[in-house]
Amino acid sequence: MSKDYLNVEKDYPELLAHLMNIIISVEGQKAEEKYKLYAHGLAIKILRHCIEILNLYNVSEIIFESKTSYKFIDFSTINVLTRVVLEAFSTLYFVYCDDKDEIEFRYLVWQLGGYIERQGYSSEMEESKKKLEEEAKKIIEIKEKIQSNISFSKLPKALQNRALNGDWKLGIKIPELVEKSGFNKEYVGKNYSFLCSYSHNSWSSVMQVYEGKSLKIQKDLSYPILQFSLMILANTIYWYSSLNKKSLETFEKDKYRFDCTIAWKNFGLYIKSCEAEVKEFIEDKLNLEENTITSEITFESLSLNNDGKANLIKKFADKKKYDFNEFNIEEILKIEDFVKQYIIIRNKNT
């Protein structure tokens, strides 16, 4: 993983442009199978949401009639939109990328779920009523296609029932859906729970909105989720481009953006591996006791007699759960550098 690319504010517009170019490259192309058209729709949906997330990261200003200026960074909406982006990516990956032999089956179940959901809508317009009647017939047709699909026959009865009810996830949770795409399940799970708290207006989310009054606090609260959404964007680019020869050529053609995408795609797993290494380092080598660092090993002996780095490790050690979501990329890389320097010195002395 190259550190040259891990700059959130610099890389975000680059990857937005990259996904846009990939989408444009396949515009107007006839899909090999009609159901693949909706992978294109998911990519567009993710692109638009991520554009808005980046816009929201900037300071918004409203001038009232009294000429009073109100400035804010809407981190709450960033969180809500990032949840939508994660769910859209999980759909893209699970339906179209996870298992190429399952694409048609998973698409049919996803489509069935959409039609079943629409049957719950009410309308007084004759045109809409007629549309719902037509879709009720389509539901029957889609269920027949699902039941005749070989993938359906391989499922246990309970999952067959889920499929016929339009549960395209087949009971699998979001973190597990995207695990094989390159994300760490625990990392996604923590973030997804946090994002859901904003969508559902939990007390803790409202508390953050109420207490986060300064622009600095709002920026600090926005940054980790902006970073997470960028990782989702990178994964979207990587997996969506694999579905079409032309999109793959466009993805690989721009070397800088290609490398940038790969760096961000791998960052979810990198965080977990780095977290594990640092956790072991702190517990075993710096004797973490009661949230304080005491050690026979001095920072001087590591050529790191620097209060900033010492405080960084102390800050990390004070977090009992080792929650890397509260750290930005620069901090993680510094911690990794510290660990590497320790390992080098340790190996020389053994």
Helices and strands as residue ranges (DSSP letters): G 3-5, H 8-26, G 34-36, H 37-57, E 60-63, E 69-72, H 75-92, I 93-97, G 100-102, H 103-119, H 126-147, H 150-153, H 157-164, H 174-177, G 179-181, H 185-199, H 203-211, H 215-241, H 245-253, H 255-265, H 267-280, I 281-285, E 288-289, E 292-293, G 300-302, H 307-317, G 324-326, H 329-348
